[in-house]
């Protein structure tokens, strides 16, 4: 490495394309990395099209040494987060950088200046675009490929952030559980207790014929169950419906579960097939044959990611998470291609959920860390 680094705002389509394609150069030699689907990410980076920019603002930056791009970052003023938490936090995301503390400091410094100019008090990240999207710096478990929607970074990124005076904000845990890992005796006891506590409760899959109403139920449960969760921001009925419509071909209704009593929704749990297994094989390229691989191989993936659990306050003593997990466990046993479930992510201080997962045989595969710095 030689020569100074200059930081350039991303202001046009050609620069966004450089920004979009840059990560691949930093992940050579890391076989567990899964390249992003460029066709999915590209519109989200466009201020004229991206969902984030319908309610918030941001700025993207590239670092160059001479004519060579050597890093990137986004500074994000997430107004929804501020409305939910009023903590003065802005975010940085889409952070990718060569192994050079000076380059990282220049990128982070550009994001900090932009966030400070927005009147924000803290820079937190990485998060693309919120902590409910890909978030965190990977601290361990580099040998495990990330499941769908999860972040993955090279080992040296931690040192880059800490050298720039960033400290820990929160750790996010990733647990995995295979069919052979289940501890049947404690699990059976927990199921028996949950069955008694949840008398009259039914667990059912998503009704694909009534997606607008189902999206409304999901938004209602999410708003109540996640209201006080660290870093969470609301997801509206329209947003749930948009996600369902966009990915309709890939939705398995048996993986989206509702718990109800007398027709009243009490909780939900959402899992998705680990499409990263296919995305990794096609190198993140949908054309010319990537789409076909996704459509034809989606029912043969070996992993499930359980990523969204919400239980309304008055129902939290009913053991609903156990009822949901039992359904997924039955699916794991019944479907010969499935081998493993992932619970991700779990906040480090969510001791109740962590204890439940460990008690039934789950093991911690990875730790992701969100960092922050006062501005």
Secondary structure by P-SEA (a helix, b strand, c coil): cccbbbbbccccaaaaaaaaaccccccccccccccccccccccccccccccccccccbbbbbbbccccccccbbbbbcaaaaaaccccccccccccccccaaaaaaaaaaaaaaaaaaccccccccccccccccbbbbcccccccccccbbbbccaaaaaaaaacccccbbbbbbbbcccccaaaaaaaaaaaaaaaaccbbbbccccccaaaaaaaaaaaaaaaaccccbbbbbcaaaaaaaaaaaccccccccbbbbbcccccccbbbbbccaaaaaaaacccccccaaaaaaaacccccbbbbcbbbbcccccccaaaaaaaaaaaaaaaacccccccccccccccaaaaaaaaaaacccccbbbbbbbbcc
